[in-house]
């Protein structure tokens, strides 16, 4: 398991919090595990990158016998906010090289509120061995946008008859600390943070819905809350320790704030 680095909300802060990110594709016992990732085609365990355990992941190229459509292997990161700068890095290569060698790589993108996908420029390689790649993007996000990271497995020419794969391992995300700036016209007040049982959020009027998003990008069902004169009280005692994102929706906007559960 690799680590995601988080920094505090609001103005720049030197405090970082860690949250697990399943970018090594294995559990604590070294067994293959791709939980938290979404795949449009069947993926398989593959060789590990040097220094990253015993297994990686094989993602089929698009238009091959194992993926007759568009091969996407991705992971939502809803805690990335407007104005932040993040780096995605990791190891990838063409597993079936030299039989086929399309460009494969890593990239960010985002899904807007209407569900339309937008893709940033990828860092690419067509080498047969593991190659380290890194890409950095600053995000200009509208309400309802959700960032994702994607392992781009490339495309085979025509409809291939063989099983052809790209391989990935050791993916990490890190935030550039100088970019953490609250760019909304108003800042939400959050406390206490870290929190044990009850969380108070102020500065957002007419909250209609509150949810929580965990470190794997899974959004909870609506959570009960109490609103009092512009302040929302949410019970979080049932959440596991670690980093979470609080999702708040009003009649006119969606806001997210990050917090640490002790």
N, C-alpha and C positions, 0 to 999 in steps of 0.2 A: 504494500500500500504506500502511495506517495502522499505528499502533503500539499494542501492548498493554503496559501498565505493570505490572511485577511488583515485589514487595518480598520481602525475605528471609523465611525461615521462622522460627517461634518467636516471641519477643517482638518488639515493634515495632522497625522498622529504617528508617533513612533511605536505604538503598541500593536503587536501582531497576534492574531489568534490562528490556530491550526485546525483544519477540518480535513478528514480523510477524503481522498479522491481516488477511485479505483482505476488508476492508470497503469498499474503493473499487471492487471488481469489475473490476479491470483489471491487466494485467501492467506491467512496467517500460517496455514500448514503447507503452503506451496502448491495447493490445488488450483486448477483453472477456475476463474470466477470473473464474469463480465457483468455482474450486477450493476445497475445504474446506467447502463448503456442501452441504446435502442438500435436494432439492426433490421434493415428491410430485407436482407438475405441471410441465410444461415452462415454463421461464423464458426470457426473451429479453434481449438488450442494450437499454438505454434511454438517455435523456438523462442527463447528469451533473448533479449538484448544483453550485452555484457554488463554484469553488475546489477541486474534487475530480476533476480530470482531464477526460477526454473521454467517459466512458461510465459509466452506472449499470446497475441491473438492473430488469427488469419482471417482477413476480410476478402471475400471474392471480388474480383473486378466486375464492373457492370458488363452485361452482354456476354456472359460465359454460361456454360452448362449448369453451373451452380448458382447463377443469378441472371435470369433472362431479362431482368429489368434494370432499374437504377439502384445500384448498391450504395446505401447510406449507413454509416455506423457513427452515431453521434450521442451527445450527452448535453442536456440543458444545464445552464449555469445561471439561474434566475437572480442570484445575489449580485451579479455584475450590474452596476448602475450607470446612469448617464454621466459622462464626463470622466469616467475612470479609464485607466490604461492598464492592460493586462498582457502578459506574455504566455503563450502556449508553446511548450517545447516537448520533445520526445524523440524516439528512435523509430525509423520505419525503413522499409525496403521492399523489393519485389521478390517474393518467396519463390516463384516459379521461373526466375531468371536462370539461363538465357533463352528459355523457350518463348518467353514473352516479356516485354519490359516497358509497360506504359509508365507515365509519370504518376507517382503516388505521393501523398504528403499529409500535412496538417493545416487546418485553418479554423478561423472563427466565422460565425455568421449570426444572424438574428431572425427570429420569427416575429412579424408584426401582429397587431391586435386582430387583423383579419385572417391570420394564418398564412400569409404569404412569406416565403423563405427568401432571405437575402444572404449572399455569400461574399465574405471578404476574400482577398487574394491569398492563395495557399503558398506555403513553403513546400517545394517539391523535390523529388529525386527519382531517378530510374535505375538506381544501383541494385545489384543483386544481394549485397550485404546490408546489414543495419547501418544507417546513416543518421547522425544527429541533426535535427532540424529545429528551428525556432522562428516564431512569428509574433510580432507585437502590434496590437491595435488599440487605438483610443476610440471609445464608443460614444456616439451621439444618438441617444435613444429617446423615442417618444413614449408616452404612456401606453402600456400594454405590450411593448417590445420585450422579447426574451432572448438572451444570447445563448448560443450553443457552440460547442467545440465539435469538430468532425474529423474523423480519419478518412481521408479521401483515397479510396482504393483504385482510382483510375478506371478506364474503360477499354475493353478489348474491341478491336476492329471487327464489325459484323457480329454475328451470333456464334460465339466460340463453342467448340465441342468438347473442350477439356475444362477441368477444374483449375482455374488460375487465380492466385491469391496475392494480396499484399500483406505484409506483416508489420505489426506495431507493438511497441512496448515502452515502458518507462515514461508515460506522459505526465507532465506536471503543469500546473497553472501557478503563476505568481503575479502579484499586483505591484506596479511601480508606485512607491509611497508618495512621490511628489504629485500624483494625479488625483489624490483623494480629496475632492472638493465638492461640496454640496452646491449643485447648480440650479436647484429649484428656486422659485421666487420666495419661498419660505421654507424654513427648516423645521422638521418635526422634532419635538423634545421626547427623549426616550429615557426611561429609568425604572428601576436600577439596571445597570448593565456592567457585569454579569448579573443574572437574576436567578432566584430560587423558586418562587411561587407565583407572584403577581407582577405584571409588567404594565406600566402606565405610558401612554403615548399621547402627546398633546400637540396641537397646532393644525389639526385637520378637522374640518366641520362635517357634520352629517355623515358619519361613517355608517355604511349599510352592511358591510360584510368584512369579516376578519378571518384569515386563514394563516397557516404556517407552512413553510417550505423547508424541507430538511436538506441535508448536505448532498443527497443524490438527486435533488431536483423534484422530489415528489411533493405535491401540494395536498394538504389535508382537506377534509370536509370543512365547511364553515364552523368556526369556533364561537361559543357563546362569549359575549362581552357586555360591559356596562359603559354607557356613555354619560358623562356628566360635564356639562358646560365646556365642551370642546376638548375634554380629556377622555380617553378610552382606557378602561381597565380590562386586561386579558389575563386569564389564569393559565399559567404555563407549567404548573407543577408536574404534570404528567409527561412532559417532554424529556427525552434522553439528554444527557449532558452533551455539550458541543455547540457548534455554530448553527443558527437557524435564521430564517428570513421571515419577518412578519409582513403579510400582505394585507393592505387595507384598501377598500373600495368605497368611494362616495358616489354621489350622483354625477359628478363631473370629472373625477380623476381616479387613478390607481397609484398608490404610493407603496414603497417597500422600504423597510428598515431592518438592519441586521442586529442581532443580539446574541449573547452567549448565555447558554443555560448551564448553571453550575451543577 
